[in-house]
């Protein structure tokens, strides 16, 4: 592991609160300049990890290194990190400049006044707050307050910036804008970011690496693309984006395809190394809604049919949602339940719109269907497919 400035190493860290193990043997290495997201539901241990890196909590087991140096026993104010909290923790009686320069004024040995002014001016320019120096906190919008919190954290030039759900208080439109700005800022300053969130869109859109957590453990630590395309189990698949999960038992292989025996006797094919599963083990065929095609019903086709490359099933549209740039369908398929399909509207006439109660054919490529271990549901779901967009889940 590199000992460069900004490198972070978490070695087999656990944290106990009484008899409760909030973090259970977590480990990861971050190279300098990495944007790393800890993603998971409330209570999974992600904020506890952040607090241990910051120094607000000490590990019960394991160790943490920053820049190659162990930080156990070092108080928060002496660690080369700064934290942006969920509520920003700004001083309401101070203006923008006073909030930002506060930490520099506490530095020992003391900095020259001209140096403080120069560094505050640089960071306010960086976060686009020039011209607002004299504003008090109640005179700023939510997005501007978030920029003040970022400026205050960055002005002392930390090796690592820790962010504890800093966008959660913003409205949806401003949150989306700040996601772009925060990623651009991270690239510009080149500081290692450790970002905690329960919102998969935030993690996937900003981070270089995402660690999905459950019950104090990291289930998968990978690039956003790999986590989305190759989830390790049904919890990760169901938590990150929308996913159709057809649950059943692994029954072997046919050629290079894995076979899943679902409830009702339906057999489905997908991709998975056979060594990953034992015969009879609980698995699910996972198919993203955008990887399923929808077309008019073929009266001569079987209800479920396969060829060397694709699966085709007959169904009936039970719900359609128009969302401007795309359409979402929920299609009832006999013996398989409700399947969610998402189609992109590249042009107004380019996508055929199917009506509720219309008979249709769905199809997907075997290579786009992953057979993964079934470890249970992330938050809810009907056991045959899940769609946060339709079911109102907050991910």
C-alpha positions as CSV (number, residue, x, y, z in Angstrom):
1,X,0.0,0.0,0.0
2,X,1.4,3.4,-0.9
3,X,2.3,5.7,2.0
4,X,1.6,8.8,-0.2
5,X,-0.3,11.7,1.2
6,X,-4.0,11.0,1.1
7,X,-3.7,7.2,1.1
8,X,-6.1,5.5,3.4
9,X,-5.9,1.9,4.7
10,X,-8.5,0.3,6.9
11,X,-7.3,-3.1,8.2
12,X,-9.8,-5.6,9.5
13,X,-11.6,-3.0,11.6
14,X,-14.5,-3.9,13.9
15,X,-16.5,-1.7,16.3
16,X,-18.5,-2.9,19.2
17,X,-21.1,-0.9,21.1
18,X,-21.8,-3.1,24.0
19,X,-22.8,-6.4,22.6
20,X,-23.7,-4.9,19.2
21,X,-21.1,-5.3,16.4
22,X,-21.7,-2.2,14.3
23,X,-18.7,-2.9,12.0
24,X,-17.5,-6.4,11.4
25,X,-14.0,-6.9,10.1
26,X,-14.1,-4.2,7.4
27,X,-11.0,-3.6,5.3
28,X,-10.1,-1.5,2.2
29,X,-7.2,0.4,0.7
30,X,-7.6,3.8,-1.0
31,X,-5.0,5.3,-3.3
32,X,-4.5,9.1,-3.0
33,X,-7.2,11.0,-4.9
34,X,-9.8,8.3,-4.8
35,X,-13.5,9.1,-4.6
36,X,-14.8,6.3,-2.4
37,X,-18.4,5.8,-1.4
38,X,-19.8,3.7,1.4
39,X,-23.3,2.7,0.4
40,X,-25.9,0.9,2.4
41,X,-29.2,1.1,4.4
42,X,-29.5,2.9,7.7
43,X,-27.7,1.0,10.5
44,X,-25.3,-0.9,8.2
45,X,-22.2,0.6,9.8
46,X,-21.1,3.1,7.1
47,X,-21.2,6.2,9.3
48,X,-19.4,4.4,12.1
49,X,-16.5,3.7,9.7
50,X,-16.4,7.3,8.7
51,X,-16.3,8.4,12.4
52,X,-13.4,6.0,13.1
53,X,-11.4,7.5,10.2
54,X,-12.2,10.9,11.6
55,X,-11.2,10.0,15.1
56,X,-14.7,10.4,16.7
57,X,-14.7,6.7,17.5
58,X,-11.8,4.2,18.0
59,X,-11.9,0.7,16.5
60,X,-12.5,-2.2,18.9
61,X,-10.3,-4.3,16.6
62,X,-8.1,-3.6,13.6
63,X,-6.2,-0.5,12.6
64,X,-6.5,2.6,10.4
65,X,-3.6,4.3,8.5
66,X,-3.7,7.7,6.7
67,X,-0.7,8.5,4.5
68,X,0.9,5.4,5.8
69,X,0.8,6.4,9.4
70,X,-1.4,4.7,12.1
71,X,-3.9,7.1,13.6
72,X,-5.1,5.1,16.6
73,X,-5.2,7.4,19.7
74,X,-4.8,10.6,17.7
75,X,-7.6,13.1,18.4
76,X,-9.7,14.3,15.5
77,X,-8.2,17.8,15.4
78,X,-4.7,16.3,15.0
79,X,-5.6,14.0,12.1
80,X,-5.0,15.0,8.5
81,X,-8.7,14.8,7.7
82,X,-11.7,17.1,7.7
83,X,-15.4,16.2,7.9
84,X,-18.5,17.7,6.2
85,X,-21.5,16.7,8.3
86,X,-25.0,16.0,7.2
87,X,-26.3,19.2,8.9
88,X,-23.1,21.2,7.8
89,X,-22.5,22.4,11.5
90,X,-22.0,26.0,10.4
91,X,-21.8,28.9,12.9
92,X,-25.1,30.8,12.3
93,X,-23.8,34.1,13.9
94,X,-20.8,34.2,11.5
95,X,-20.7,35.3,7.9
96,X,-19.2,33.2,5.1
97,X,-15.6,34.4,5.5
98,X,-15.6,33.9,9.3
99,X,-17.0,30.4,9.0
100,X,-14.4,29.4,6.4
101,X,-11.4,31.0,8.1
102,X,-12.2,29.7,11.6
103,X,-10.1,26.6,11.5
104,X,-7.1,28.5,10.1
105,X,-7.3,31.0,13.0
106,X,-7.0,28.1,15.4
107,X,-3.9,26.7,13.7
108,X,-0.7,26.6,15.7
109,X,1.8,28.0,15.0
110,X,-0.4,30.9,13.9
111,X,-0.7,31.8,10.3
112,X,-0.1,35.3,9.0
113,X,-3.3,37.3,8.4
114,X,-2.4,37.7,4.7
115,X,-1.9,34.0,4.3
116,X,-5.4,33.3,5.8
117,X,-7.0,35.9,3.6
118,X,-5.3,34.4,0.5
119,X,-6.3,30.8,1.3
120,X,-9.9,31.8,2.1
121,X,-10.1,33.7,-1.2
122,X,-8.8,30.8,-3.1
123,X,-11.2,28.3,-1.6
124,X,-14.3,30.6,-2.0
125,X,-13.4,31.0,-5.6
126,X,-13.1,27.2,-5.9
127,X,-16.6,26.6,-4.5
128,X,-18.1,29.6,-6.4
129,X,-18.9,31.8,-3.4
130,X,-17.2,35.0,-4.5
131,X,-19.3,38.0,-3.8
132,X,-21.1,36.3,-0.8
133,X,-18.3,36.8,1.7
134,X,-20.4,39.0,4.1
135,X,-23.6,36.9,4.0
136,X,-24.8,35.2,7.2
137,X,-26.0,31.6,7.1
138,X,-29.7,32.4,7.1
139,X,-29.1,34.6,4.0
140,X,-27.9,31.6,2.0
141,X,-29.7,28.9,0.1
142,X,-29.2,25.2,1.0
143,X,-26.7,24.7,-1.9
144,X,-24.7,27.8,-0.8
145,X,-24.6,26.6,2.8
146,X,-23.3,23.3,1.5
147,X,-20.5,25.1,-0.4
148,X,-19.6,27.0,2.8
149,X,-19.2,23.7,4.6
150,X,-17.0,22.3,1.8
151,X,-14.9,25.5,1.7
152,X,-14.4,25.3,5.5
153,X,-13.3,21.7,5.2
154,X,-11.0,22.3,2.3
155,X,-9.3,25.5,3.4
156,X,-7.0,23.6,5.8
157,X,-5.8,21.4,3.0
158,X,-6.6,18.0,4.5
159,X,-5.2,14.7,3.1
160,X,-8.7,13.2,3.2
161,X,-12.2,14.7,3.1
162,X,-15.0,12.8,4.9
163,X,-18.5,13.5,3.8
164,X,-21.5,12.2,5.9
165,X,-24.6,12.3,3.6
166,X,-23.9,16.0,2.8
167,X,-26.6,16.2,0.1
168,X,-29.5,14.7,2.0
169,X,-31.0,18.1,3.1
170,X,-31.2,19.4,-0.4
171,X,-34.2,19.1,-2.8
172,X,-34.0,16.7,-5.6
173,X,-33.0,19.1,-8.4
174,X,-30.3,20.9,-6.3
175,X,-29.0,17.5,-5.1
176,X,-28.5,16.4,-8.7
177,X,-26.7,19.7,-9.5
178,X,-24.5,19.3,-6.4
179,X,-23.6,15.7,-7.3
180,X,-22.0,17.1,-10.5
181,X,-20.3,20.0,-8.8
182,X,-18.9,17.8,-6.0
183,X,-17.4,15.3,-8.4
184,X,-15.9,18.2,-10.4
185,X,-14.5,19.8,-7.2
186,X,-12.9,16.5,-6.1
187,X,-11.2,16.1,-9.5
188,X,-9.9,19.7,-9.3
189,X,-8.5,19.5,-5.7
190,X,-7.3,15.9,-6.0
191,X,-8.1,15.1,-2.4
192,X,-9.2,11.6,-1.3
193,X,-12.9,11.7,-0.6
194,X,-14.8,9.2,1.6
195,X,-18.5,9.7,1.0
196,X,-21.2,8.0,3.1
197,X,-24.7,7.7,1.6
198,X,-27.8,5.5,1.5
199,X,-28.7,6.9,-1.9
200,X,-27.4,4.6,-4.7
201,X,-27.7,7.3,-7.4
202,X,-25.4,9.6,-5.4
203,X,-22.8,6.8,-5.0
204,X,-23.0,5.5,-8.6
205,X,-22.9,8.9,-10.2
206,X,-19.9,10.3,-8.2
207,X,-17.6,7.6,-6.9
208,X,-14.7,5.9,-8.5
209,X,-15.3,3.0,-6.1
210,X,-18.4,1.9,-4.2
211,X,-18.6,-0.4,-1.2
212,X,-22.0,-1.8,-0.6
213,X,-22.6,-2.6,3.1
214,X,-25.0,-4.7,5.1
215,X,-25.0,-5.5,8.8
216,X,-21.5,-4.1,9.4
217,X,-19.8,-5.9,6.5
218,X,-18.8,-4.9,3.0
219,X,-20.5,-7.2,0.5
220,X,-19.0,-5.8,-2.6
221,X,-16.2,-3.2,-3.2
222,X,-15.8,-2.3,-6.9
223,X,-16.4,0.2,-9.6
224,X,-19.9,1.5,-10.0
225,X,-20.1,-0.2,-13.4
226,X,-19.1,-3.6,-12.0
227,X,-21.5,-3.4,-9.1
228,X,-24.3,-2.5,-11.4
229,X,-23.5,-5.1,-14.1
230,X,-22.1,-7.9,-11.9
231,X,-23.7,-7.8,-8.4
232,X,-22.4,-10.5,-6.1
233,X,-25.8,-11.5,-4.6
234,X,-29.5,-10.5,-4.5
235,X,-29.0,-7.9,-1.8
236,X,-26.6,-5.9,-3.9
237,X,-28.6,-6.5,-7.1
238,X,-31.8,-5.3,-5.4
239,X,-30.2,-2.4,-3.6
240,X,-28.4,-0.8,-6.5
241,X,-30.9,0.2,-9.2
242,X,-34.0,-1.6,-10.3
243,X,-33.7,-5.4,-10.8
244,X,-36.0,-8.3,-11.8
245,X,-35.1,-11.2,-9.5
246,X,-36.6,-14.6,-10.5
247,X,-35.8,-16.7,-7.4
248,X,-35.4,-20.5,-7.4
249,X,-32.7,-23.2,-7.1
250,X,-29.6,-23.9,-9.1
251,X,-30.0,-27.1,-11.0
252,X,-26.8,-27.4,-13.1
253,X,-25.7,-26.2,-16.5
254,X,-26.7,-26.6,-20.1
255,X,-23.6,-25.9,-22.2
256,X,-22.1,-22.6,-20.9
257,X,-25.4,-21.6,-19.3
258,X,-26.6,-21.9,-15.7
259,X,-30.1,-23.3,-15.1
260,X,-32.5,-22.0,-12.5
261,X,-35.5,-24.0,-11.5
262,X,-38.1,-21.4,-10.3
263,X,-41.3,-21.8,-8.5
264,X,-44.1,-23.2,-10.6
265,X,-41.6,-25.4,-12.5
266,X,-40.3,-22.7,-14.8
267,X,-36.7,-23.2,-16.0
268,X,-34.6,-20.1,-16.8
269,X,-31.1,-19.7,-18.3
270,X,-28.4,-17.2,-17.4
271,X,-24.7,-16.7,-17.0
272,X,-22.6,-17.8,-14.0
273,X,-19.5,-20.0,-13.4
274,X,-20.8,-23.4,-12.3
275,X,-18.3,-23.4,-9.4
276,X,-20.2,-20.5,-7.8
277,X,-23.2,-22.6,-7.0
278,X,-24.0,-26.0,-5.5
279,X,-26.9,-28.0,-6.9
280,X,-30.1,-27.1,-5.0
281,X,-28.6,-23.9,-3.6
282,X,-30.9,-20.8,-3.5
283,X,-30.2,-18.5,-6.4
284,X,-31.9,-15.9,-8.5
285,X,-31.8,-15.0,-12.2
286,X,-31.2,-11.2,-12.2
287,X,-32.2,-9.1,-15.2
288,X,-32.1,-5.3,-15.3
289,X,-35.4,-3.8,-16.7
290,X,-33.6,-1.9,-19.5
291,X,-32.1,-5.2,-20.8
292,X,-35.5,-6.6,-21.5
293,X,-37.1,-6.0,-24.9
294,X,-40.9,-5.6,-25.4
295,X,-42.7,-6.3,-28.6
296,X,-46.2,-7.1,-29.9
297,X,-47.5,-10.6,-28.9
298,X,-46.7,-13.5,-31.2
299,X,-49.7,-15.9,-31.1
300,X,-47.6,-18.7,-32.6
301,X,-44.9,-18.5,-29.8
302,X,-44.8,-20.6,-26.7
303,X,-45.4,-19.0,-23.3
304,X,-41.7,-19.5,-22.5
305,X,-39.1,-20.2,-25.2
306,X,-35.3,-20.3,-25.6
307,X,-32.8,-20.3,-28.3
308,X,-29.0,-20.3,-28.1
309,X,-28.9,-16.6,-27.2
310,X,-32.2,-15.4,-25.8
311,X,-35.2,-16.1,-23.6
312,X,-38.7,-15.1,-24.8
313,X,-41.9,-15.0,-22.6
314,X,-45.5,-14.1,-23.2
315,X,-47.2,-11.6,-20.9
316,X,-49.8,-8.9,-20.4
317,X,-49.2,-5.3,-19.6
318,X,-50.7,-4.4,-16.2
319,X,-49.2,-1.0,-15.7
320,X,-47.5,1.6,-17.8
321,X,-45.6,4.7,-16.6
322,X,-44.7,7.5,-19.0
323,X,-41.6,9.4,-17.7
324,X,-40.7,11.6,-20.7
325,X,-37.4,10.1,-21.9
326,X,-38.4,6.6,-21.1
327,X,-41.4,4.3,-20.4
328,X,-41.7,1.7,-17.6
329,X,-44.0,-1.3,-18.0
330,X,-45.1,-3.9,-15.5
331,X,-45.9,-7.1,-17.3
332,X,-47.7,-10.1,-15.8
333,X,-46.0,-13.3,-16.9
334,X,-47.7,-16.6,-16.0
335,X,-45.7,-18.6,-13.4
336,X,-43.1,-15.9,-13.2
337,X,-45.0,-13.0,-11.7
338,X,-44.7,-9.3,-12.6
339,X,-41.7,-8.3,-14.8
340,X,-40.5,-4.7,-15.0
341,X,-39.4,-3.4,-18.4
342,X,-37.8,0.0,-19.2
343,X,-37.6,1.4,-22.7
344,X,-35.8,4.6,-23.8
345,X,-37.7,7.0,-26.1
346,X,-34.9,8.1,-28.5
347,X,-37.6,9.9,-30.6
348,X,-41.3,10.4,-30.1
349,X,-42.2,7.8,-32.8
350,X,-39.2,5.5,-32.2
351,X,-40.7,3.6,-29.3
352,X,-44.0,1.7,-29.6
353,X,-46.2,2.4,-26.6
354,X,-48.2,-0.6,-25.4
355,X,-51.5,-0.2,-23.6
356,X,-52.6,-1.6,-20.3
357,X,-54.0,-5.2,-20.8
358,X,-52.3,-5.5,-24.1
359,X,-50.6,-8.9,-24.8
360,X,-46.9,-8.6,-25.4
361,X,-43.7,-10.6,-25.8
362,X,-40.7,-10.0,-23.6
363,X,-37.2,-11.1,-24.5
364,X,-33.7,-10.8,-23.1
365,X,-30.2,-12.2,-23.9
366,X,-28.8,-15.0,-21.7
367,X,-25.6,-13.1,-21.3
368,X,-27.5,-10.2,-19.8
369,X,-29.1,-12.4,-17.1
370,X,-26.9,-13.2,-14.1
371,X,-27.4,-16.2,-11.8
372,X,-26.4,-15.0,-8.3
373,X,-26.8,-16.3,-4.8
374,X,-30.1,-15.5,-3.2
375,X,-29.4,-14.0,0.3
376,X,-32.8,-12.4,0.8
377,X,-34.4,-9.1,0.0
378,X,-32.8,-5.7,0.4
379,X,-35.7,-3.8,1.9
380,X,-38.9,-5.2,0.2
381,X,-39.9,-7.0,-2.9
382,X,-42.3,-9.7,-4.0
383,X,-39.7,-12.4,-4.5
384,X,-40.0,-12.4,-8.3
385,X,-38.9,-9.0,-9.3
386,X,-38.4,-5.6,-7.7
387,X,-38.7,-2.1,-9.0
388,X,-37.9,0.8,-6.7
389,X,-39.3,3.3,-9.1
390,X,-42.8,1.6,-9.1
391,X,-42.8,0.5,-5.4
392,X,-41.6,3.8,-4.0
393,X,-38.5,2.5,-2.3
394,X,-35.9,5.1,-1.3
395,X,-32.5,3.7,-2.2
